[in-house]
């Protein structure tokens, strides 16, 4: 319990009075007790010497009876003496002592200092009684020692009586002093009580203008004035704190919203997801019918438009640069001329006004975009909401920037993969296709004859076109002759031409395909279908670059390069007698064997995506993906028609697709029920790994062995096991 000021002062006065009286009582009792002790000591010494002289004669005359009577008489006449006894050579001659004899401890407690000097000591009995013990030598100790004990009990009683008197006097003084102090304190503390009452009525923020009138000493008046000033200041501070608290709460809500958006945005990686989430949150902050965010690409030549439905790029460099220039001078949220964005392909529903509200988007103090708000005349956008959006965008700018860069990197990687997988219109990353690409590069600059073999649809004509495109004849004609498209009677005329009247219907001279290809390349597709008679002329052309038209006699010399292709095994055709052996060896100078699609591994997926992009652009559809089930069906199918069949299947799937992803239902029935193609064995995988590593290392076997983590001898053994030979030497 806390005391009041008045009670504290009264207790303080009472305490001071009591402490003063106590101090006086202690000093008085100490001096009184000391004087009484000195008096008792003087009486004891005087009595002891007197009694000692009187008792000496009795001891020397051996009158112990008279000695005993003398001691008893002294005991009776001197009440303060508690005991007396005479000791001589450890023998008690006479004694006045209560109890059964003088205790040994008492005899030993005190002895004269010497034969002339008495000894005075304070001793205490076992019961706690205090005595002043005197040992007096009699007749220089020859008559023994007189011992007297004086009780200090009467001395303690006298001191106690003194304390009682002092405290009685203290009470007589204390009561009037407290009454007088109470009156004085009440008078002094009355103004303070009024001030305390007024302070108790003060309620910060509610009741601060309390009226009170305090009269008193200067100090009290000064305290009153200080109190008035303090309440006034508290009122001001309270008002200011309430305003700051409201502003802090508002800032907290803004920061909470910003942190929540930043946390949720950072958990997303796809630009469409990030844009959709941001636009939904912005729509909750400002109630505009439509908004969008513009973000510049890494090189600031591409502009990404982020809407609630998705993100799309604007690749017009001039548009991006003009908008960039217009946004560079922004100083926070501003309204600028809407005509700046007229060249921008805006999403449906976004109304571009004459004055456009723009919120700049900064990343590390660099302008990287802006938000456009499609505000109507009834729009309720305020500056505070726009500042909140600016804060949200500044926190999300890093994530937006990273997503844009990631999207651009993926695009570049896809382009890089397409470029590395593509070669003169051919698509393939399989090691055998890569070997064919290098072989084309090697043979293209020469005029050597090339025999291209492979199943139908593997791309034999593309290989021939690639050889022509990479040769020195690229600017001259590339003539394709499908030998299976002509009957035997017309094929020779088609190849070498004919003279007028050479056969029925030959009404004029007609140059052959060899003449048309002068200086260029002749591609003989399906060479196995050429008749034996035509094979003879063809052999002569290969040997001499000369021939005669059908029905003509004049030899015609041409400068052409011959490329041939077939889907049959020409060596078997030679053995069967359907193809000339000498022509076969003339054609088979550099053979190129195209692998079927079913043996090209993941090239199926690569080609499928390539055809998807091509046909989606032709059909003007937005199809981005192939579902996993559809891709599995594509990979499991054996593709007897090879790349040509895959191309037709993907064209059909794009036409039938209703969404943005090719589903299994969009594929032909033959693929939906296809059995998985033969899986590669471990040995197949090992062989492919060896070939891919060797190709990557340029057939440097030491480097390939290090990359594979095996010894060079082990590598040679595996190459021998799989029958792999260095393509550069072969």
C-alpha positions in Angstrom: 0.0 0.0 0.0 1.4 3.4 -1.1 1.2 6.2 1.5 0.1 9.7 0.7 2.5 12.7 0.8 0.9 13.9 4.1 1.2 10.5 5.7 4.8 10.2 4.5 5.7 13.6 6.0 4.0 12.8 9.4 5.8 9.4 9.6 9.0 11.2 8.6 8.6 13.8 11.5 7.7 11.0 13.9 10.7 9.0 12.8 13.0 12.0 13.2 11.7 12.7 16.7 12.0 9.1 17.8 15.5 8.8 16.3 16.6 11.9 18.1 15.2 10.7 21.4 16.7 7.3 20.9 20.1 8.8 20.1 19.9 11.0 23.3 18.8 8.0 25.3 21.6 5.8 24.0 24.2 8.5 24.9 22.7 9.2 28.3 22.4 5.5 29.2 25.9 4.8 28.0 27.4 7.6 30.2 25.2 6.7 33.1 26.0 3.0 33.0 29.7 3.8 32.6 29.7 6.1 35.7 27.9 3.5 37.7 30.4 0.9 36.7 33.3 3.1 37.7 31.6 3.8 41.0 31.0 0.1 41.6 34.7 -0.6 40.8 35.8 2.1 43.2 33.6 0.7 46.0 34.7 -2.8 45.3 38.4 -1.9 45.5 37.9 0.2 48.6 35.9 -2.6 50.3 38.2 -5.3 49.2 41.3 -3.6 50.6 39.5 -2.8 53.9 38.2 -6.3 54.3 41.6 -7.7 53.2 43.5 -5.9 56.0 40.9 -7.0 58.6 41.0 -10.6 57.4 44.8 -10.8 57.4 45.1 -11.1 61.2 42.5 -13.9 61.4 44.4 -15.8 58.7 47.8 -15.3 60.3 46.4 -16.3 63.8 44.5 -19.1 62.1 41.2 -17.9 63.6 39.1 -19.2 60.8 35.8 -19.0 62.7 36.2 -15.3 63.2 37.2 -15.0 59.6 34.0 -16.7 58.5 31.9 -14.5 60.8 33.6 -11.4 59.5 32.8 -12.4 55.9 29.2 -13.2 56.7 28.7 -9.8 58.4 30.1 -8.0 55.4 27.8 -9.9 53.2 24.8 -8.8 55.2 25.9 -5.2 55.5 26.8 -4.9 51.7 23.9 -6.2 49.6 25.7 -5.7 46.3 28.3 -8.3 47.3 27.2 -11.7 45.9 30.0 -13.9 47.2 33.2 -13.7 49.3 35.9 -16.3 50.0 39.6 -16.5 51.1 41.9 -18.7 49.2 45.3 -19.8 50.4 47.4 -22.2 48.5 44.5 -23.7 46.6 42.5 -24.1 49.8 39.4 -22.2 50.7 39.8 -20.9 54.3 36.4 -19.2 54.6 33.6 -18.5 52.1 30.1 -17.0 51.8 28.6 -18.5 48.6 25.3 -19.9 47.6 25.5 -23.5 46.6 27.6 -26.5 47.5 31.1 -24.9 47.7 33.0 -22.6 45.5 33.3 -23.8 41.9 36.7 -24.5 40.6 36.0 -22.4 37.5 35.3 -19.4 39.7 38.6 -20.0 41.7 40.6 -20.0 38.5 38.6 -17.1 36.9 40.7 -14.3 38.6 44.0 -13.9 40.4 46.0 -10.9 41.6 48.3 -9.4 39.1 51.2 -9.7 41.6 51.7 -9.8 45.4 51.0 -6.1 45.6 48.3 -5.4 42.9 44.7 -6.4 43.0 42.9 -7.7 39.9 39.4 -6.6 38.8 37.6 -8.6 36.1 34.1 -9.0 34.7 32.9 -12.6 34.7 29.7 -14.4 33.8 28.1 -17.5 35.4 26.7 -20.4 33.5 23.2 -19.0 34.2 24.2 -15.8 32.4 24.5 -13.6 35.5 27.2 -10.9 35.3 29.6 -10.2 38.2 32.5 -7.8 38.9 35.2 -10.1 40.5 38.0 -8.6 42.7 41.1 -10.6 43.7 43.0 -8.9 46.6 46.4 -10.2 47.8 46.6 -10.3 51.6 49.9 -9.5 53.3 51.7 -9.6 50.0 50.0 -12.9 49.3 51.5 -14.7 52.4 48.0 -14.6 54.0 46.3 -15.7 50.8 43.9 -14.0 48.4 40.6 -12.4 49.2 37.9 -12.8 46.4 34.8 -10.6 46.3 32.0 -10.8 43.7 29.8 -7.8 43.1 26.5 -8.4 41.1 25.8 -6.0 38.2 22.0 -6.7 38.3 21.2 -3.6 40.3 23.2 -1.6 37.7 21.1 -3.1 34.8 17.9 -2.2 36.7 19.1 1.4 37.1 19.8 1.7 33.4 16.3 0.2 32.6 14.7 2.7 34.8 16.6 5.4 33.0 15.3 4.1 29.6 11.7 4.1 31.0 12.0 7.7 32.1 13.4 8.8 28.8 10.7 7.1 26.7 8.0 8.5 28.9 9.4 11.9 28.3 9.6 11.1 24.6 6.0 10.3 24.4 5.1 13.5 26.2 7.1 15.4 23.5 6.1 13.3 20.5 2.3 13.7 20.7 2.3 17.5 20.6 5.0 17.5 17.9 2.9 15.2 15.7 -0.2 17.4 16.2 1.7 20.5 15.3 3.4 18.8 12.3 0.0 17.6 11.0 -1.4 21.1 11.1 1.6 22.5 9.3 1.7 19.7 6.7 -2.0 20.0 5.9 -1.6 23.7 5.3 1.5 23.1 3.1 0.1 20.1 1.1 -3.4 21.6 0.4 -2.3 23.2 -2.9 -0.6 20.0 -3.9 -3.7 18.0 -3.1 -5.7 20.3 -5.5 -3.0 19.8 -8.1 -3.1 16.0 -7.7 -6.9 16.1 -8.1 -6.7 18.1 -11.2 -4.0 15.7 -12.6 -6.3 12.8 -11.8 -9.1 14.3 -14.0 -6.7 14.6 -17.0 -7.5 12.0 -19.7 -5.0 12.1 -22.6 -6.8 12.5 -25.9 -10.1 13.2 -24.2 -10.0 15.7 -21.3 -6.9 17.9 -21.1 -8.3 21.4 -20.4 -8.9 20.9 -16.6 -9.5 24.2 -14.7 -8.0 24.6 -11.2 -6.9 27.5 -9.0 -4.0 26.8 -6.7 -2.7 29.4 -4.2 0.5 28.9 -2.3 4.1 29.5 -2.1 6.2 30.4 -5.1 7.3 26.8 -5.6 3.7 25.5 -5.5 2.6 28.2 -8.0 5.6 27.4 -10.3 4.6 23.7 -10.1 1.0 24.7 -11.0 2.1 26.7 -14.0 4.4 23.9 -15.1 1.5 21.5 -14.9 -0.7 23.6 -17.1 2.1 23.8 -19.7 2.7 20.1 -19.5 -1.0 19.3 -20.1 -1.0 21.6 -23.1 2.1 19.9 -24.5 0.7 16.4 -23.8 -2.4 17.4 -25.8 -0.3 18.5 -28.7 1.9 15.4 -28.5 -1.2 13.1 -28.3 -2.8 14.7 -31.4 0.5 14.3 -33.2 0.9 10.7 -32.1 -2.6 9.8 -33.2 -1.8 11.2 -36.6 1.5 9.4 -36.8 -0.2 6.2 -35.6 -2.8 6.5 -38.3 0.0 7.1 -40.9 2.0 4.2 -39.5 -1.0 1.9 -39.7 -1.6 3.0 -43.3 2.1 2.4 -44.1 1.9 -1.0 -42.4 -1.0 -2.0 -44.5 0.8 -0.9 -47.6 3.9 -2.7 -46.7 2.0 -5.8 -45.8 0.3 -5.8 -49.2 3.6 -5.1 -50.9 5.4 -7.9 -49.0 2.6 -10.3 -49.7 2.7 -9.5 -53.4 6.5 -9.8 -53.5 6.4 -13.1 -51.7 3.7 -14.6 -53.9 5.3 -13.3 -57.1 8.7 -14.6 -56.2 7.2 -18.1 -55.9 6.1 -18.0 -59.6 8.4 -18.6 -62.5 6.3 -18.4 -65.6 5.8 -14.9 -67.0 2.1 -15.5 -67.7 1.5 -16.6 -64.1 3.4 -13.6 -62.7 1.5 -11.1 -65.0 -1.9 -12.6 -64.3 -1.3 -12.5 -60.5 0.0 -8.9 -60.6 -2.9 -7.6 -62.7 -5.5 -9.3 -60.4 -3.9 -7.6 -57.4 -3.7 -4.2 -59.1 -7.3 -4.5 -60.0 -8.2 -4.8 -56.3 -6.2 -1.6 -55.5 -7.6 0.6 -58.3 -11.0 0.0 -59.9 -10.0 0.6 -63.5 -11.7 -1.4 -66.2 -8.4 -2.4 -67.8 -4.7 -2.2 -67.0 -1.5 -3.5 -68.5 2.2 -3.5 -67.8 4.9 -2.8 -70.3 8.4 -4.3 -69.7 11.4 -3.8 -72.0 13.5 -6.7 -73.1 17.2 -7.0 -72.2 18.3 -5.0 -75.2 15.3 -2.6 -75.0 14.4 -3.4 -78.6 11.5 -5.7 -77.6 8.5 -4.7 -75.5 6.6 -7.3 -73.5 2.9 -6.5 -72.8 1.6 -8.1 -69.6 -2.2 -8.4 -69.3 -4.4 -10.5 -67.0 -4.9 -13.0 -69.8 -1.2 -13.5 -70.6 2.0 -11.9 -71.9 2.9 -11.2 -75.5 6.0 -9.6 -77.1 6.0 -6.6 -79.4 9.1 -6.9 -81.6 8.8 -3.6 -83.4 12.1 -1.9 -82.5 10.9 1.6 -83.5 7.8 1.2 -81.2 9.9 0.1 -78.3 12.4 2.9 -78.7 9.7 5.6 -79.0 7.9 4.4 -75.9 11.3 4.1 -74.1 12.1 7.8 -74.9 8.7 9.0 -73.7 9.0 7.1 -70.4 12.6 8.2 -69.6 11.5 11.7 -68.3 8.9 10.4 -65.9 9.2 11.6 -62.3 6.9 9.2 -60.4 3.2 8.6 -61.3 2.3 11.0 -64.1 -0.3 11.6 -66.8 1.2 11.8 -70.3 0.0 12.1 -73.9 -1.8 8.9 -74.9 -0.7 9.2 -78.5 2.7 7.9 -77.4 1.2 4.4 -77.2 -0.9 4.5 -80.5 1.6 2.3 -82.3 1.4 -0.3 -79.6 -0.9 -3.3 -80.3 -3.1 -3.0 -77.2 -5.3 -5.8 -75.9 -9.0 -5.9 -76.6 -11.0 -3.7 -74.1 -8.1 -1.4 -73.3 -9.2 2.2 -74.0 -6.4 4.6 -74.7 -7.2 8.2 -73.6 -5.9 11.5 -74.6 -4.1 11.7 -71.3 -2.8 8.4 -70.0 -2.0 7.6 -66.4 1.4 5.9 -66.2 3.2 4.3 -63.2 6.9 3.8 -64.0 8.6 0.5 -63.2 12.2 0.7 -62.0 14.7 -2.0 -61.3 18.0 -1.0 -59.6 17.2 2.7 -60.5 16.9 1.8 -64.2 13.6 2.3 -66.0 12.5 -1.1 -67.2 8.8 -0.5 -68.0 5.6 1.1 -66.8 2.0 0.3 -65.9 -0.8 1.9 -68.0 -4.2 2.4 -66.3 -7.3 2.6 -68.6 -9.2 5.2 -66.5 -12.6 6.4 -67.5 -14.4 9.6 -66.5 -15.9 7.7 -63.5 -12.5 6.3 -62.4 -11.8 6.7 -58.6 -8.0 6.3 -58.8 -6.3 8.5 -56.2 -2.6 9.3 -55.8 -2.4 7.1 -52.7 -3.5 4.0 -54.6 -1.1 4.8 -57.5 1.8 5.2 -55.0 0.8 1.8 -53.5 0.9 0.3 -57.0 4.3 1.9 -57.6 5.6 0.4 -54.4 4.2 -3.1 -55.4 5.7 -2.9 -58.8 9.1 -1.8 -57.4 9.2 -4.8 -55.2 8.1 -7.2 -58.0 10.3 -5.6 -60.6 13.2 -8.0 -59.8 11.0 -11.0 -60.3 9.5 -9.6 -63.5 13.0 -8.8 -64.8 14.3 -12.3 -64.1 11.2 -13.9 -65.7 11.7 -11.8 -68.8 15.4 -12.7 -69.0 14.6 -16.3 -68.3 12.0 -16.3 -71.1 14.5 -14.7 -73.5 17.2 -17.2 -72.5 14.8 -20.1 -73.2 14.0 -18.6 -76.6 17.7 -18.2 -77.4 18.3 -21.8 -76.2 15.5 -23.1 -78.4 16.9 -21.1 -81.3 20.4 -22.4 -80.5 19.1 -26.0 -80.3 17.2 -25.5 -83.6 20.3 -24.1 -85.2 22.6 -26.9 -83.9 20.0 -29.5 -84.9 19.3 -28.0 -88.3 21.3 -28.2 -91.5 20.1 -26.8 -94.8 16.5 -27.5 -94.0 17.2 -30.9 -92.3 16.4 -31.4 -88.6 18.3 -33.9 -86.4 20.6 -34.2 -83.5 21.3 -37.9 -83.7 25.0 -38.7 -84.1 24.4 -40.3 -87.5 22.7 -37.2 -88.8 25.5 -35.1 -87.4 28.0 -37.4 -89.3 25.9 -37.0 -92.5 26.0 -33.2 -92.0 29.8 -33.2 -91.8 30.0 -35.6 -94.8 27.9 -33.2 -96.8 30.2 -30.3 -95.9 33.2 -32.4 -97.0 31.8 -33.6 -100.4 29.9 -30.5 -101.4 32.8 -28.4 -102.6 33.9 -31.3 -105.0 32.3 -32.7 -108.1 32.4 -36.3 -106.9 29.3 -38.4 -107.5 27.2 -39.2 -104.4 24.9 -42.1 -103.9 22.2 -41.4 -101.3 20.4 -44.4 -99.9 17.6 -44.7 -97.4 14.0 -45.6 -96.9 11.2 -43.6 -98.4 10.6 -40.3 -96.6 14.0 -40.1 -94.9 15.0 -36.9 -96.7 17.2 -38.0 -99.6 16.2 -35.1 -101.8 17.0 -32.7 -98.9 20.5 -34.2 -98.7 20.9 -33.6 -102.5 19.7 -30.0 -102.2 22.1 -29.5 -99.3 25.1 -30.8 -101.4 24.1 -28.5 -104.2 23.6 -25.5 -101.9 27.0 -26.0 -100.4 28.8 -26.5 -103.7 30.3 -24.1 -106.2 27.4 -24.9 -108.5 24.8 -23.3 -106.1 24.0 -20.5 -108.5 23.3 -22.9 -111.4 20.2 -25.1 -111.9 19.3 -28.0 -109.6 17.4 -30.5 -111.7 15.4 -33.2 -110.0 14.5 -36.3 -112.1 12.2 -38.9 -110.5 13.2 -42.0 -112.5 10.2 -44.0 -111.3 7.8 -41.4 -112.7 8.5 -42.2 -116.3 8.1 -45.4 -118.3 11.2 -46.9 -119.8 10.4 -45.6 -123.3 10.1 -41.9 -122.1 12.8 -41.9 -119.4 15.6 -41.8 -122.0 14.0 -38.9 -123.8 13.5 -37.1 -120.5 17.1 -37.5 -119.5 18.9 -36.9 -122.8 16.3 -35.1 -125.0 15.3 -36.0 -128.6 15.6 -34.7 -132.1 12.6 -33.8 -134.3 11.0 -37.0 -135.7 12.9 -39.3 -133.4 9.7 -41.0 -132.6 6.0 -40.6 -133.2 4.9 -37.3 -131.7 8.4 -35.8 -131.7 7.3 -32.7 -133.7 10.3 -30.6 -132.5 13.7 -30.8 -131.0 13.6 -31.0 -127.2 16.7 -30.7 -124.9 17.0 -33.2 -122.1 17.3 -32.6 -118.4 21.0 -33.0 -118.5 21.2 -30.1 -120.9 18.9 -28.0 -118.8 21.2 -28.6 -115.8 24.3 -27.3 -117.6 26.8 -26.1 -115.1 24.5 -27.3 -112.2 23.5 -30.5 -110.5 21.3 -33.4 -111.7 19.6 -35.4 -109.0 18.4 -38.8 -110.1 15.9 -40.0 -107.6 14.9 -43.6 -107.6 17.9 -44.5 -109.7 17.2 -48.2 -109.4 14.1 -47.8 -111.6 16.2 -46.8 -114.7 15.9 -49.2 -117.6 19.1 -51.2 -118.5 19.3 -49.5 -121.9 19.2 -46.1 -120.3 21.8 -47.2 -117.8 24.3 -47.6 -120.6 23.9 -43.9 -121.7 23.9 -42.8 -118.1 27.2 -44.7 -117.5 28.7 -42.9 -120.5 27.6 -39.5 -119.2 29.3 -40.3 -115.9 32.5 -41.3 -117.6 32.8 -38.7 -120.4 30.2 -36.0 -119.6 28.9 -36.7 -123.2 25.7 -38.1 -124.7 23.5 -38.0 -127.8 19.9 -37.0 -128.0 17.4 -39.7 -128.9 17.3 -39.9 -132.7 20.5 -37.7 -132.9 24.1 -38.4 -133.9 25.8 -35.4 -132.6 27.5 -35.8 -129.2 26.7 -33.2 -126.7 29.1 -32.4 -123.9 27.7 -31.0 -120.6 29.2 -29.9 -117.3 27.0 -31.3 -114.6 27.3 -33.0 -111.3 25.3 -36.2 -110.7 23.7 -37.1 -107.5 21.6 -40.3 -107.2 19.3 -41.7 -104.7 17.4 -44.9 -104.1 15.3 -46.7 -101.4 16.6 -50.1 -102.6 19.7 -52.0 -102.0 21.6 -51.4 -105.3 24.1 -54.2 -104.6 21.2 -56.7 -104.3 19.8 -55.2 -107.6 23.3 -55.8 -109.2 23.3 -59.4 -108.0 19.8 -59.9 -109.4 20.9 -58.5 -112.8 18.5 -55.5 -112.7 21.3 -52.9 -112.3 24.6 -52.6 -114.1 27.6 -53.3 -111.8 29.8 -50.8 -113.6 27.2 -48.1 -113.2 26.8 -49.0 -109.5 30.5 -48.4 -108.8 30.4 -45.2 -110.8 27.6 -43.9 -108.6 28.8 -45.3 -105.3 31.9 -43.1 -105.1 30.7 -41.5 -101.8 27.8 -43.3 -100.3 25.4 -41.5 -97.8 23.1 -43.9 -95.9 20.2 -42.1 -94.3 18.9 -43.8 -91.1 15.2 -44.4 -90.7 13.3 -42.2 -88.2 12.7 -45.1 -85.8 16.5 -45.4 -85.3 17.1 -41.7 -84.7 16.0 -41.6 -81.0 14.8 -38.2 -79.8 14.9 -36.7 -83.3 11.3 -37.7 -83.5 10.4 -35.2 -80.7 12.6 -32.5 -82.3 11.0 -32.9 -85.7 7.5 -33.0 -84.2 8.0 -29.7 -82.5 9.5 -28.3 -85.7 6.5 -29.3 -87.7 4.1 -28.1 -85.0 5.6 -24.6 -85.1 5.5 -24.5 -88.9 1.9 -25.8 -89.4 0.6 -23.7 -86.4 1.9 -20.6 -88.2 0.4 -21.7 -91.5 -3.0 -22.4 -89.8 -2.7 -19.2 -87.7 -3.3 -21.1 -84.5 -1.7 -20.7 -81.1 -0.5 -24.2 -80.3 2.5 -24.3 -78.0 2.9 -27.8 -76.6 2.5 -31.5 -77.3 0.9 -33.4 -74.4 3.0 -36.1 -72.7 0.6 -38.9 -73.9 0.7 -37.6 -77.5 4.5 -37.3 -77.4 4.8 -40.9 -76.0 2.6 -42.1 -78.9 4.9 -40.3 -81.4 8.0 -41.8 -79.8 6.5 -45.3 -79.6 5.4 -45.4 -83.3 7.7 -47.2 -85.7 7.2 -44.6 -88.6 7.4 -46.8 -91.7 7.0 -43.6 -93.8 9.7 -41.9 -91.8 10.0 -38.1 -91.7 7.4 -37.6 -94.5 4.8 -39.6 -92.5 5.6 -37.6 -89.3 5.2 -34.4 -91.2 1.7 -35.4 -92.5 0.7 -36.6 -89.0 1.7 -33.3 -87.4 -0.2 -31.3 -90.1 -3.3 -33.3 -89.4 -2.9 -32.9 -85.6 -2.6 -29.1 -85.9 -5.7 -28.9 -88.1 -7.7 -31.0 -85.6 -6.4 -29.5 -82.4 -9.0 -27.3 -80.6 -6.8 -26.0 -77.8 -3.3 -24.8 -77.2 -1.8 -28.4 -76.7 -1.7 -31.3 -79.1 -3.6 -34.1 -77.4 -3.5 -37.9 -78.1 -7.0 -37.6 -79.6 -5.7 -35.2 -82.2 -3.3 -38.0 -83.6 -4.4 -40.6 -86.2 -5.9 -43.9 -84.9 -2.8 -45.8 -86.0 -0.7 -43.9 -83.5 -3.1 -44.1 -80.7 -3.0 -47.9 -80.7 0.6 -48.2 -81.8 2.9 -50.7 -80.0 6.1 -49.2 -78.6 9.1 -49.4 -80.9 12.0 -51.6 -79.9 13.8 -50.1 -76.9 17.5 -49.7 -77.1 19.6 -52.2 -75.3 22.4 -51.4 -73.0 24.9 -52.1 -75.8 23.0 -49.7 -78.1 23.2 -47.0 -75.4 26.9 -47.7 -75.0 27.5 -47.5 -78.7 25.5 -44.2 -79.0 27.4 -42.7 -76.0 30.8 -43.6 -77.6 29.8 -42.1 -80.9 28.4 -38.9 -79.4 31.5 -38.4 -77.2 33.8 -39.1 -80.1 31.9 -36.6 -82.3 32.0 -34.0 -79.5 35.8 -34.5 -79.2 36.5 -34.4 -82.9 37.4 -38.1 -82.8 40.3 -37.3 -80.4 40.4 -40.6 -78.6 42.6 -39.4 -75.7 40.1 -36.6 -75.0 37.2 -38.9 -75.4 38.6 -41.5 -73.0 39.2 -38.7 -70.3 35.6 -37.4 -70.8 34.2 -41.0 -70.4 36.4 -41.6 -67.4 38.0 -44.8 -68.9 41.5 -45.7 -70.1 42.5 -45.4 -73.7 43.0 -49.2 -74.0 39.5 -49.7 -72.7 38.2 -47.2 -75.2 39.9 -49.0 -78.1 38.5 -52.3 -76.9 35.0 -50.9 -76.9 35.4 -49.3 -80.3 36.5 -52.7 -81.7 33.6 -54.5 -80.0 31.0 -52.2 -81.6 32.8 -51.9 -84.9 33.2 -48.2 -84.7 35.8 -46.6 -87.1 37.1 -43.1 -87.2 34.7 -41.2 -89.6 37.5 -38.8 -90.5 39.7 -41.5 -91.8 36.9 -43.5 -93.4 
